[in-house]
Amino acid sequence: MVVARDSLMTSVLPAGGDAFRTHFNQEPFQFGHRLCEAPAFTWDRIRALARRSPFKNSYSGALPVADGFRQPAGTKLSFDEAFDRLKSAPGWIILKKLNREPEYAAVQRDCLAEIERRMDRSFEPLIESRTMSLIISSPGQVTPYHVDADCNFLFQLQGPKTLYVFDGRDRTVLPAQEEERFWAGDLNAARYREENQKKAWSFALAPGNGVHIPVMFPHWAASGTEISVGLSINFRFHGYIRGDVERMNHLLRRFGLRPHEAGHSPLADFVKIALYSPPRKGIELAKRVWDRLS
C-alpha cells in the first residue's frame, strides 16, 4: 500500500467526526476517506481482480428498486460479458471476499484499525466474521432495496452514486415479519414502499466519500452518469442474539402463534434461543442472556 495507514480516512464531519463514537450502529453517517488514491483500486487492477476472483456475481439488465436481487427477464450475459459492457449496457457486479487476497486484506485491516481509533474503542473482540466486497454498477444502474445482517462501511471509489438509507427500527419501514423472514433465509424479504422514501437519509456520494450503514437498516442506491465502484467493508457481531430470536419467531408464526418481537421480553428471548439454537450454541448464547438477566 502506498497510502499510509494513518491517512486512509480523513473525516469531513463537524467537530472531528464525533459521529463515529455517537452514531456507530445507531444511525447512518457520512465520512471522508482516501482509499480512492490506493493503487489497488485503479480500474486496471479492478479488472484483473474481476478476472481471477472465484467469488463474484453479476446481473445483466436494469435492476428495479423494489424487486430485490433477481436477474431481470431476458438473456443473462456471462460475467466477462457483463463486466466488459458496463459502460454501454446496464449491469451490476459484486466481487466478494476480497480480504482473502493479502493486499486487500491489508486495506481491510488498516481501515478497521482507523475506525476503532476514531471511535476511541475496540470492537474487534465483538466481531464474529468480517469481509470486503467491491460493488460495480453501470451508469444509471440501481442497487436494489435490501437489508444486511452485517454492520457496513461503504467507501465510494469511482463515479457518483446516491445512497438512500432507512431506519430499520421503524416498523412501518421494516415490519417484524419481514425481519423474521430475512433471518430465516429470505434475503429479499425487506419490501420497498414508495411512501417511505421521504423517510430515508440521502447521501450524494463521490470518490472520497463514505457512509456507515447500521445492521438491518434497509438501503438502496443509484449510480450517476459514470460507472460506479464502491468498497464495502462489513462485519458480523459475534453471537448476534437477535438473529436466533427472529428465526424462532418465524417458526412460531408458521404454527399460527403470534410471538413477541426480539427485545420485548429478555426471558422469552432466552427460551427461544435455547430452543432454536444447536445445543452447544444454545447453551453459550442462553448463558450470555441469563447473565444479562441476573
C-alpha positions in Angstrom: 0.0 0.0 0.0 1.3 3.5 -0.9 -1.3 5.2 1.2 -0.1 5.4 4.8 -2.1 3.7 7.5 -2.9 6.8 9.4 -4.2 8.6 6.2 -6.7 6.0 4.9 -9.6 8.0 6.3 -10.0 11.8 6.6 -13.1 12.9 8.4 -15.4 15.5 6.8 -17.6 15.5 9.9 -18.0 18.5 12.2 -16.1 18.5 15.5 -13.5 16.0 14.2 -16.0 13.3 13.2 -17.7 12.6 16.6 -20.3 10.5 14.7 -18.0 7.5 14.8 -18.5 7.5 18.6 -22.1 8.7 18.8 -23.8 7.1 15.8 -22.0 3.8 15.3 -24.6 1.1 14.5 -27.3 3.6 15.6 -27.7 5.9 12.6 -26.1 6.2 9.2 -23.5 8.9 8.8 -21.1 10.2 6.1 -17.3 10.4 6.4 -14.3 11.1 4.2 -11.6 8.7 3.1 -8.6 8.4 0.8 -8.9 4.8 -0.4 -9.6 6.1 -3.9 -5.9 7.0 -4.1 -4.7 3.5 -3.3 -3.1 1.6 -6.3 -5.2 -1.5 -5.5 -8.3 0.3 -6.8 -7.3 1.6 -10.2 -9.5 0.3 -13.0 -6.8 -1.9 -14.4 -6.3 -3.6 -11.0 -10.1 -4.0 -10.5 -10.4 -5.6 -14.0 -7.6 -8.1 -13.2 -9.2 -8.9 -9.8 -12.5 -9.5 -11.5 -10.9 -11.9 -14.0 -9.2 -14.1 -11.4 -11.6 -13.9 -8.4 -13.7 -17.0 -7.8 -16.1 -15.1 -5.5 -18.2 -13.0 -7.9 -21.7 -12.5 -9.2 -23.3 -10.4 -11.9 -26.7 -9.2 -13.0 -27.4 -8.1 -16.6 -30.1 -5.5 -17.3 -31.7 -2.8 -15.3 -32.4 -3.8 -11.7 -35.6 -2.2 -10.3 -35.5 -0.8 -6.8 -38.3 -3.0 -5.4 -37.5 -6.4 -6.9 -34.5 -7.4 -4.8 -31.6 -9.2 -6.3 -33.3 -11.1 -9.0 -31.9 -11.5 -12.6 -34.1 -9.3 -14.9 -36.0 -11.2 -17.5 -34.1 -11.8 -20.8 -30.8 -13.3 -21.7 -28.2 -13.2 -18.9 -24.7 -12.3 -20.0 -21.7 -14.2 -18.8 -19.7 -12.4 -16.1 -17.0 -11.4 -18.5 -19.5 -10.0 -21.0 -21.4 -8.1 -18.2 -18.1 -6.6 -17.0 -16.9 -5.6 -20.4 -20.2 -3.9 -21.3 -20.6 -1.9 -18.1 -20.3 1.4 -19.9 -22.8 0.6 -22.7 -25.3 -1.8 -21.1 -27.0 -1.9 -17.7 -25.3 -4.3 -15.3 -24.4 -4.8 -11.6 -21.4 -6.8 -10.4 -20.1 -7.8 -7.0 -16.6 -9.1 -6.2 -16.8 -10.8 -2.8 -14.2 -11.9 -0.2 -11.5 -9.5 -1.3 -10.0 -9.9 2.2 -8.7 -13.4 1.1 -6.1 -11.6 -1.0 -3.1 -10.3 1.0 -3.1 -6.8 -0.5 -6.8 -6.2 0.1 -6.7 -7.9 3.5 -4.2 -5.2 4.5 -6.7 -2.5 3.3 -9.4 -4.0 5.4 -7.2 -4.3 8.5 -6.0 -0.8 8.3 -9.5 0.6 7.8 -10.9 -1.2 10.7 -8.0 -0.1 12.9 -8.6 3.5 11.8 -12.3 3.2 12.5 -11.5 1.9 16.0 -9.2 4.9 16.6 -12.0 7.3 15.5 -14.4 5.5 17.9 -11.9 5.5 20.7 -12.8 1.9 21.5 -12.1 -1.6 20.3 -14.9 -3.6 18.8 -12.6 -6.3 17.3 -13.4 -8.8 20.2 -17.1 -8.4 19.3 -16.7 -9.3 15.6 -17.5 -12.9 14.6 -16.6 -12.5 10.9 -15.5 -9.8 8.5 -15.4 -9.5 4.8 -14.9 -7.0 2.0 -16.6 -6.6 -1.4 -16.4 -4.4 -4.5 -19.8 -3.3 -5.9 -19.5 -2.1 -9.6 -22.5 -0.8 -11.4 -23.1 0.7 -14.9 -24.2 4.3 -15.3 -27.8 4.8 -14.0 -27.9 1.4 -12.5 -29.8 0.7 -9.3 -28.6 -1.4 -6.3 -32.0 -2.8 -5.2 -33.6 -2.2 -1.8 -32.3 -4.7 0.8 -31.1 -5.2 4.3 -27.9 -6.8 5.6 -27.1 -8.8 8.7 -23.7 -7.1 8.7 -22.5 -3.7 10.0 -21.3 -1.9 6.9 -18.8 0.9 6.0 -19.3 1.8 2.3 -16.4 3.7 0.6 -17.1 5.3 -2.8 -14.1 4.8 -5.0 -15.1 5.8 -8.6 -18.1 7.6 -10.1 -21.0 9.3 -8.4 -23.8 7.5 -6.5 -26.8 8.4 -4.4 -27.4 6.2 -1.4 -30.7 6.0 0.5 -30.7 4.5 4.0 -33.9 3.8 6.0 -34.3 3.3 9.8 -34.6 -0.4 10.4 -36.1 0.2 13.8 -39.2 1.8 12.3 -41.8 -0.9 11.9 -43.5 1.0 9.1 -40.2 0.6 7.2 -39.2 -2.9 8.2 -42.2 -4.8 9.7 -41.4 -7.5 12.2 -42.4 -10.4 9.9 -40.2 -9.1 7.1 -37.2 -9.1 9.5 -38.1 -12.6 10.7 -38.2 -13.9 7.1 -34.9 -12.3 6.4 -33.2 -14.0 9.4 -34.9 -17.3 8.3 -33.1 -17.1 5.0 -35.2 -14.9 2.6 -32.6 -12.3 1.6 -35.2 -10.4 -0.4 -37.7 -10.2 2.5 -37.5 -6.5 3.0 -40.1 -4.8 0.8 -39.7 -1.3 -0.6 -42.6 1.0 0.0 -42.6 4.2 -2.1 -44.4 6.1 0.6 -41.5 5.6 2.9 -38.9 7.1 0.5 -39.3 10.5 2.2 -38.1 9.0 5.5 -34.7 8.0 4.0 -31.4 9.6 4.8 -30.0 10.6 1.4 -26.2 10.7 0.7 -24.8 12.1 -2.6 -21.5 10.2 -2.9 -18.4 11.0 -5.0 -15.0 9.4 -4.8 -13.6 10.1 -1.3 -17.0 9.9 0.4 -18.2 7.0 2.6 -21.3 6.1 4.6 -21.8 3.9 7.6 -24.9 1.7 7.5 -26.0 0.0 10.7 -27.2 -3.6 10.9 -30.6 -4.2 9.4 -31.1 -0.7 8.1 -32.7 -1.0 4.6 -30.9 0.8 1.8 -30.8 1.2 -2.0 -28.6 3.2 -4.3 -28.5 4.6 -7.8 -25.3 5.3 -9.7 -24.8 8.5 -11.7 -23.6 9.2 -15.3 -20.4 7.1 -14.9 -19.5 3.6 -13.8 -19.7 3.4 -10.0 -17.3 1.5 -7.9 -17.8 1.2 -4.1 -15.9 -0.8 -1.5 -18.0 -2.4 1.3 -16.2 -3.4 4.5 -18.6 -5.2 6.7 -18.6 -7.4 9.7 -21.0 -9.5 11.8 -21.1 -9.2 15.5 -20.2 -12.3 17.5 -23.2 -14.2 18.9 -25.7 -11.8 17.4 -28.6 -12.9 19.6 -31.4 -11.1 17.7 -31.0 -13.3 14.7 -31.8 -16.5 16.5 -34.8 -15.0 18.2 -36.2 -13.7 14.9 -35.6 -17.2 13.3 -37.6 -18.8 16.2 -40.3 -16.2 15.8 -40.6 -17.0 12.1 -41.0 -20.7 13.0 -43.6 -20.0 15.7 -45.7 -17.9 13.2 -45.8 -20.9 10.9 -47.6 -22.8 13.7 -50.2 -20.0 14.0 -48.7 -18.3 17.0 -48.1 -14.5 17.5 -44.7 -14.2 19.2 -43.3 -11.0 20.7 -40.5 -9.2 18.9 -36.9 -9.7 19.9 -36.2 -7.5 22.9 -39.7 -7.4 24.2 -39.0 -9.9 27.0 -35.4 -11.0 27.8 -36.8 -14.2 29.4 -38.8 -15.1 26.3 -35.7 -14.4 24.2 -33.7 -16.7 26.5 -36.2 -19.5 25.9 -36.3 -19.0 22.1 -32.5 -19.1 21.8 -32.3 -22.3 23.9 -35.0 -24.0 21.8 -33.8 -22.8 18.4 -30.0 -23.0 18.5 -27.9 -26.1 18.3 -27.2 -27.4 21.8 -23.7 -26.0 22.2 -24.5 -22.7 20.6 -27.8 -22.5 22.6 -26.0 -23.1 25.9 -23.5 -20.4 25.1 -26.0 -17.8 24.0 -28.5 -18.7 26.6 -25.8 -18.3 29.3 -25.0 -14.8 27.9 -28.6 -13.8 28.0 -29.1 -15.3 31.5 -26.1 -13.2 32.7 -27.8 -10.1 31.4 -31.0 -11.1 33.4 -29.1 -11.8 36.7 
